[in-house]
Amino acid sequence: MNDRLDELWTDYLEGELENSGLTELDALLSRDEARVRQVCDDYQQHRLLGRLHAEGPADRDRFVKRTLERLAAGHDEFTRATLSRLDPGARPRILRWAIPSLAAAAAIVFAAILWPRGGDSEVPPVIASLILSEDCVWADDTSVTDEGRALHPGFLTLQKGNAVIRFTGGAEMVMSGETQLELLSASRARLAHGEVVIRADEGAEGFVLETPASELVDLGTEFVVWVDRGGATRMQVHEGLVSADGELVEAGQAIRFEGGGSKVGRKVAGDPQAPRFSEMLRRANPRARPDLMRVYEGFDLPAGNYNLDELDGGKGWSGPWRLPEADEKTDGYHAAASPNVTVVHGRLDIPWPVRGGRKGALELGAGRQTKIRPLAESINLAGEQVTFLSFMVATPERGSTVDLTLRSSERFWGGKLGFGWTSSGRPIVRTGGGSISRGTRSIPEGGTIFCVARIRSRADAPDELSLRCYHPSDSLPFLETADWDVESHQVDLSGRFDLLEVTTEGSSPVWLDELRIGPTWRSVAPIRDNEP
């Protein structure tokens, strides 16, 4: 499926495709039967999976089994009956080609649900992320210590510095100084010795911290734990409740377990100076890390008109901006697109440390605009790594689409990773083969939007793509967000991407600035000194 067809089909599924776009989509589909089959499969999965997620577990299982039993009865009857259940009266014009392939698509969907992929159980699960590593020195038994990396079950032995762990169950933990922690699951860890502060907000209750002397169960709280090398444990609750081997400890209270195998705790007076989560972060003194940025483009030029080949500033590029070449143009590309562009000042304004447009921003005019720039160092997605990408975009009104896409110069149409939003303002992530993930929250209309994307690739497990879009009224966290607008987990990324493509479309101009690529959240997101 080419990119133009991909975009039109996405708009159709979102209910945003106008009559002119529908005519273009019909024309593209009429040229190639393979495209028709792919669109039909995508439509069926879109509807069926929406139905499955809407049902309760028991209803979902019954629906799947019933549908599989009816599958053999006949393709036409099965398809019509299933579609009538999914969305009565909402069948698109496209489906006049669909009947032969919908049943096959449904079989694939249901098979994937009922019979998980073999071998997945052998892949170590991701149970946490290292979202901050400030001045850390790790022992040799700690295998993954790069900020932003996914963490699997195993040991983290910190010799000095401060680190923040976010468990997939929702709890967050600050490690400080000489501390050894064993990660057990998404909601359980074992502290051998050292100091940690744990914060489990609403929805993350039930986190368990094992120590040599006790098992501490969070009941929606914040608490600090010290364990010395002899096993003696002291725990103090700052907020909420903690169960210490069944004994409830309230906010302001502390409990101590002696070492030497003793499992008997006694409550002691709380220390008003005991560190809080926020205090531990202040102690860590996290700083912005623009020094880690691998790629940057700030369009730092005087306002005025330029040829594209004059836009060669920034760092991490192997050449200036350019138009798509002949074999890179989609069916919807306008051949008359001009190589002349405009740099403007004062169009973007965000009350954060980095103000887009202060030294220049690229204006992308009305209509469909595509610009490409080659990267000096390709992004290799073959192994375990994480890459962050951020950008600022301003539009005067709702209706424009925005896509920043990573591609390969060797196989331009062989794969892609795209981040942006639809004309209705819904954040979206696209990958090669027509895979699309959409956010449920629409970004506010107009104004400047700051977006951060995360690409987390894994060697032997599904990769993860995430996108978060911020409005000036939003609070921009200095730690990697846990509240992504879009998260796509079941993708398989590979290859090297060495091109960045920017595509916008709408009835009014779009302004782009502050393109950044780096290995950590702090390398691409602005942060004030001493912000914690």
C-alpha positions in Angstrom: 0.0 0.0 0.0 1.6 3.3 -1.0 1.7 6.3 1.3 -1.1 8.3 -0.4 -3.4 5.3 -0.2 -2.4 4.8 3.4 -3.2 8.4 4.3 -6.6 8.4 2.4 -7.6 5.1 4.0 -6.7 6.4 7.5 -8.8 9.4 6.9 -11.6 7.2 5.7 -11.5 5.0 8.9 -11.5 8.2 11.0 -14.5 9.5 9.1 -12.5 12.5 7.9 -12.4 11.8 4.1 -14.3 14.2 1.9 -15.8 13.4 -1.5 -12.7 14.4 -3.4 -10.6 12.2 -1.3 -13.0 9.3 -1.7 -12.9 9.7 -5.4 -9.1 9.5 -5.3 -9.2 6.5 -3.1 -11.6 4.7 -5.5 -9.2 5.5 -8.4 -6.2 4.1 -6.5 -8.0 0.9 -5.5 -9.3 0.3 -9.0 -5.7 0.0 -10.3 -4.5 -3.0 -8.3 -6.4 -5.9 -6.8 -3.7 -6.5 -4.2 -4.4 -3.1 -2.8 -8.1 -3.9 -2.6 -7.4 -7.1 -0.6 -5.1 -5.2 1.8 -7.7 -2.5 2.4 -10.4 -5.1 3.0 -8.3 -6.9 5.5 -7.5 -3.7 7.3 -11.1 -2.7 7.4 -12.2 -6.1 8.8 -9.5 -6.1 11.5 -10.4 -2.5 12.4 -14.1 -3.4 12.9 -13.6 -6.9 14.4 -11.0 -5.8 16.9 -13.1 -2.8 18.0 -15.9 -5.2 18.6 -13.7 -7.6 20.6 -12.4 -4.9 22.8 -15.9 -3.6 23.5 -17.1 -6.9 24.8 -16.5 -8.4 28.2 -14.1 -11.4 28.3 -16.9 -14.0 28.4 -18.9 -12.3 25.6 -15.7 -11.9 23.6 -14.8 -15.6 23.8 -18.3 -16.6 22.8 -18.3 -14.2 19.9 -14.9 -15.6 18.6 -16.0 -19.2 18.9 -19.4 -18.5 17.3 -17.7 -16.7 14.4 -15.2 -19.5 13.8 -17.9 -22.1 13.7 -19.8 -20.0 11.2 -16.8 -19.3 9.1 -17.0 -22.7 7.3 -20.6 -22.2 6.5 -19.9 -19.8 3.6 -18.0 -16.6 3.0 -20.9 -14.4 1.9 -23.2 -15.3 4.7 -20.5 -15.1 7.3 -19.3 -11.7 6.1 -22.7 -10.1 5.9 -23.8 -11.4 9.3 -20.6 -10.4 11.0 -20.6 -6.9 9.6 -24.2 -6.3 10.5 -23.3 -7.1 14.1 -20.3 -4.9 14.1 -21.7 -1.7 12.7 -25.1 -1.9 11.2 -25.7 0.6 8.3 -22.1 1.8 8.3 -20.6 -0.2 5.5 -18.4 1.9 3.3 -18.5 2.1 -0.5 -15.1 0.3 -0.6 -16.8 -2.9 0.5 -18.2 -3.6 -2.9 -14.9 -5.4 -3.6 -14.6 -6.9 -0.1 -16.6 -10.1 0.0 -14.0 -12.5 -1.3 -11.4 -11.5 1.3 -13.2 -10.5 4.5 -13.6 -14.1 5.7 -10.0 -14.9 5.2 -9.0 -11.7 7.1 -11.3 -12.6 9.9 -9.8 -16.0 10.2 -6.4 -14.5 10.6 -7.6 -12.1 13.3 -9.3 -14.8 15.3 -6.4 -17.2 14.9 -4.1 -14.6 16.4 -6.4 -14.1 19.3 -7.0 -17.7 20.1 -3.5 -19.1 19.4 -0.7 -16.8 20.6 2.6 -16.7 18.7 4.9 -19.6 19.7 8.1 -18.7 21.4 6.9 -15.5 23.1 7.0 -17.1 26.5 10.8 -17.5 26.1 11.3 -13.7 25.6 12.0 -11.9 28.9 9.2 -9.5 29.6 9.6 -5.8 29.9 8.6 -5.0 33.5 10.1 -1.5 34.0 11.9 1.4 32.4 15.0 3.4 33.5 13.6 6.9 33.1 16.4 8.8 34.9 20.1 7.9 35.4 22.0 10.9 36.8 25.7 10.6 37.6 25.2 6.8 38.0 28.0 4.3 38.4 26.7 0.7 38.0 28.2 -2.6 39.0 29.2 -5.2 36.4 26.1 -7.3 37.1 23.8 -4.6 35.8 23.4 -5.2 32.1 21.1 -2.3 31.0 21.9 1.1 32.4 21.1 3.5 29.6 18.4 6.0 30.4 15.2 5.3 28.6 15.9 1.5 28.2 13.4 -1.2 28.9 14.2 -3.4 31.9 13.7 -7.1 32.3 13.8 -9.3 35.5 17.2 -9.1 37.0 19.6 -7.2 39.2 20.3 -3.4 39.3 23.4 -2.7 41.4 24.0 1.0 41.8 27.3 2.1 43.3 26.7 5.9 43.2 24.3 8.4 41.8 20.5 8.6 41.5 18.2 6.6 39.2 14.4 6.5 38.7 12.7 3.2 37.8 9.1 3.2 36.4 7.4 -0.2 36.7 4.9 -1.1 34.0 2.4 -1.7 36.8 2.6 2.1 37.5 4.8 2.4 40.6 7.9 4.6 40.5 11.0 4.2 42.5 14.1 6.4 43.2 17.3 4.5 43.9 20.1 6.5 45.6 23.7 5.7 46.5 24.9 2.2 47.1 21.8 0.2 46.4 21.1 -3.3 45.1 17.6 -4.0 43.7 16.3 -7.2 42.0 13.5 -6.6 39.6 11.0 -9.4 39.9 7.8 -8.4 38.0 5.8 -5.4 36.9 4.6 -4.9 40.5 7.3 -6.5 42.7 11.0 -6.0 43.5 13.5 -7.1 46.2 15.8 -4.6 48.0 18.9 -6.3 49.2 20.5 -3.2 50.6 20.4 0.6 50.1 17.9 3.4 50.0 14.7 3.7 47.9 11.6 5.9 47.8 8.5 4.5 46.2 5.5 6.4 44.9 2.5 4.5 43.7 -0.3 6.8 42.6 -3.9 5.8 42.0 -4.1 2.8 39.8 -0.6 1.5 40.9 -1.7 0.1 44.3 -0.4 -3.3 45.3 3.3 -2.8 44.6 5.3 -5.2 46.7 8.9 -4.5 48.0 10.6 -7.5 49.5 13.5 -6.9 52.0 15.6 -9.4 54.0 13.3 -8.9 57.0 9.8 -8.0 55.6 7.4 -7.8 52.7 6.0 -4.3 52.2 2.8 -4.0 50.3 1.9 -0.5 49.0 -1.8 0.4 49.5 -1.7 3.6 47.4 1.1 5.7 49.0 4.6 7.1 49.1 7.2 5.6 51.4 10.9 5.3 52.0 12.9 2.2 52.8 16.4 1.7 54.1 18.1 -1.7 54.3 21.6 -2.1 55.7 24.0 -4.8 54.7 23.1 -6.8 57.8 19.5 -7.0 56.6 18.0 -4.5 59.2 15.1 -2.7 57.5 13.4 0.6 58.3 10.3 1.8 56.5 8.6 5.2 56.9 5.2 6.1 55.2 4.8 9.6 53.9 1.3 9.2 52.4 -1.4 6.5 52.5 -0.9 3.1 54.0 1.7 0.3 53.7 1.2 -3.3 55.0 4.4 -4.6 56.6 3.9 -8.3 57.0 0.2 -7.7 57.6 0.6 -4.8 60.0 -0.7 -1.5 58.7 1.6 1.5 58.9 0.0 4.9 58.4 1.3 8.3 57.1 3.9 9.7 59.5 4.6 6.4 61.1 7.7 4.2 60.7 8.5 0.5 61.4 11.9 -1.2 62.0 12.9 -4.8 61.6 16.2 -5.9 63.1 18.7 -7.9 61.0 19.9 -11.4 61.6 16.8 -13.0 60.2 14.4 -11.3 62.6 10.9 -10.9 61.1 9.4 -9.0 64.0 8.9 -5.3 63.5 8.3 -2.6 65.9 6.8 0.8 65.2 9.1 3.8 65.9 8.7 7.5 65.6 8.8 8.9 62.1 11.7 11.1 61.0 10.4 14.5 59.7 13.6 14.8 57.6 13.1 11.5 55.9 13.5 12.0 52.1 10.4 12.4 49.9 10.2 11.4 46.2 10.5 15.0 45.1 13.4 15.6 47.5 15.3 12.6 46.1 14.8 14.2 42.6 16.1 17.5 43.8 19.1 15.7 45.3 19.7 14.1 41.9 19.6 17.5 40.2 18.7 16.3 36.7 19.8 18.5 33.9 18.8 19.0 30.3 21.1 16.9 28.1 21.2 18.7 24.7 24.8 17.4 24.5 23.3 14.0 23.8 21.3 15.2 20.8 22.4 13.4 17.7 20.2 15.5 15.3 19.0 19.1 15.5 17.3 21.5 13.1 16.3 25.0 14.4 16.0 26.8 11.1 18.3 29.5 12.6 18.2 31.9 9.7 16.9 35.5 9.1 13.3 35.7 8.0 12.9 35.5 4.3 12.6 33.3 1.2 15.2 30.5 0.5 15.9 27.7 -1.9 15.7 24.4 -0.1 19.4 23.7 -0.7 20.2 26.7 1.4 18.6 25.1 4.5 21.7 23.2 5.6 22.1 24.2 9.2 21.7 22.3 12.4 23.7 19.1 13.2 23.5 15.4 12.4 22.6 15.8 8.7 24.4 14.7 5.6 22.9 17.2 3.3 20.3 20.1 3.0 16.6 19.8 2.7 15.2 18.7 -0.6 12.1 17.7 -2.5 11.2 14.1 -3.1 13.0 12.5 -6.0 11.1 10.8 -8.9 10.9 7.4 -7.3 9.9 8.9 -3.9 6.7 10.6 -5.0 3.3 9.3 -4.1 0.3 9.3 -6.3 -1.0 12.3 -4.4 2.3 14.3 -4.7 2.0 17.6 -6.6 4.8 17.6 -9.2 4.7 21.4 -9.4 5.8 21.8 -5.8 8.4 24.6 -5.6 11.9 24.3 -4.2 11.5 27.7 -2.7 10.6 27.9 1.0 10.1 30.6 3.6 11.6 31.0 7.1 9.5 33.1 9.5 10.0 34.4 13.0 7.5 34.7 15.8 4.9 32.1 14.7 5.6 29.6 17.5 5.5 30.4 21.2 5.5 28.0 24.1 6.2 29.0 27.7 9.0 26.4 28.1 12.8 26.8 28.1 13.1 26.3 24.3 10.8 28.7 22.4 10.2 27.5 18.8 10.4 30.1 16.1 12.5 32.6 18.2 15.4 32.2 15.7 13.4 30.9 12.8 10.8 28.3 11.7 10.0 26.7 8.4 6.8 27.6 6.8 5.0 24.9 4.9 2.3 26.4 2.7 -1.3 25.3 2.1 -1.9 22.2 0.1 0.2 19.1 0.3 3.9 19.7 1.1 6.7 17.2 1.4 10.3 17.9 2.4 13.1 15.4 3.0 16.5 15.6 4.7 19.2 12.9 4.9 20.6 11.9 8.3 24.4 11.7 8.8 24.0 8.6 11.0 21.2 6.1 10.4 18.9 4.9 13.1 19.5 1.2 13.4 16.4 -0.7 14.8 17.9 -4.2 14.7 18.8 -4.5 18.4 17.9 -3.3 21.8 17.8 0.5 21.9 15.6 3.5 22.4 15.4 6.6 20.3 13.5 9.8 21.0 12.3 12.3 18.4 10.7 15.7 19.1 9.3 18.6 17.1 7.2 21.7 17.3 4.4 22.6 14.9 2.0 25.5 14.8 -1.2 25.7 12.8 -3.7 28.6 12.7 -6.7 26.3 12.8 -7.9 22.7 12.9 -7.8 20.7 9.6 -4.1 20.3 8.8 -2.4 16.9 8.9 1.2 16.5 10.0 3.5 13.6 9.6 7.2 13.2 10.4 8.4 10.0 8.9 11.7 8.1 9.1 12.6 6.2 5.9 15.5 4.3 4.3 17.3 5.7 1.3 18.0 2.1 0.2 14.4 1.0 0.4 12.3 4.1 0.4 9.0 2.2 0.2 10.3 -0.8 2.2 9.3 0.5 5.6 8.7 3.7 7.6 8.0 5.1 11.0 5.6 8.0 11.0 4.4 10.3 13.8 1.8 13.1 13.6 -1.9 13.8 13.7 -5.0 13.6 11.5 -7.1 16.5 10.3 -9.3 16.1 13.4 -6.3 16.5 15.6 -6.0 12.8 16.7 -2.4 11.8 17.3 -1.3 8.9 15.1 1.6 6.5 14.6 2.2 4.8 11.2 4.5 2.0 10.2 5.3 0.2 7.0 2.6 -2.2 5.6 -0.2 0.1 6.6 -0.1 -0.5 10.3 -1.8 2.4 12.1 -2.3 3.3 15.8 -4.5 6.2 16.7 -4.9 8.2 19.9 -8.3 8.7 21.6 -7.5 12.3 22.7 -7.6 15.1 20.2 -5.0 17.9 20.6 -6.5 21.4 21.1 -7.3 23.4 18.0 -4.7 25.9 16.8 -1.6 27.1 18.6 1.8 25.5 19.0 2.1 21.8 19.7 5.2 20.1 21.0 5.5 16.4 20.2 7.8 13.7 21.6 8.0 10.2 20.0 9.7 7.2 21.5 11.0 4.3 19.4 11.9 1.3 21.6 13.3 -1.6 19.5 13.8 -5.1 21.0 15.9 -7.9 19.5 13.5 -10.8 20.1 10.1 -9.3 21.1 7.6 -6.8 19.8 8.9 -3.3 19.5 7.1 -0.2 20.9 6.2 3.1 19.4 4.8 5.9 21.5 3.8 9.5 20.8 2.7 12.4 23.2 1.6 15.8 22.0 1.7 18.8 24.4 -0.2 22.1 24.2 1.1 25.2 25.9 -1.6 24.8 28.6 -0.2 21.3 29.4 2.5 20.6 31.9 5.7 19.3 30.3 7.4 16.7 32.6 11.1 16.7 33.0 11.0 12.9 33.4 9.8 10.7 30.5 6.0 10.7 30.5 3.9 7.7 31.4 0.9 9.2 29.7 1.4 8.7 26.0 -1.3 9.6 23.5 -0.6 6.7 21.3 1.2 3.4 22.1 1.7 0.7 19.6 3.3 -2.5 21.0 2.7 -5.3 18.4 5.1 -4.1 15.7 8.3 -5.6 14.3 10.9 -3.0 13.4 14.1 -3.6 11.5 16.5 -2.0 9.1 18.3 1.4 9.1 16.5 4.7 8.6 18.5 7.5 7.3 15.9 10.0 5.9 13.5 12.3 7.7 10.5 13.2 5.7 8.1 16.0 6.7 4.6 16.0 5.1 1.8 18.4 5.8 -1.5 19.0 4.2 -4.3 21.5 4.7 -6.0 24.7 3.6 -3.6 27.0 5.6 0.2 27.1 6.3 1.9 25.0 8.9 5.1 26.1 10.8 7.7 23.6 11.8 10.7 24.0 14.2 12.9 22.4 16.8 13.5 19.0 15.3 15.5 16.8 17.7 16.6 13.2 17.7 18.5 11.7 20.7 18.8 8.6 23.0 16.9 10.0 26.0 13.8 12.1 26.9 16.0 14.8 28.3 18.1 15.0 25.1 15.0 16.1 23.1 12.6 17.7 25.6 13.3 21.1 27.2 14.0 21.2 30.9 14.8 24.1 33.2 17.8 24.0 35.5 16.7 22.8 39.0 13.2 22.1 37.7 12.4 19.3 40.2 
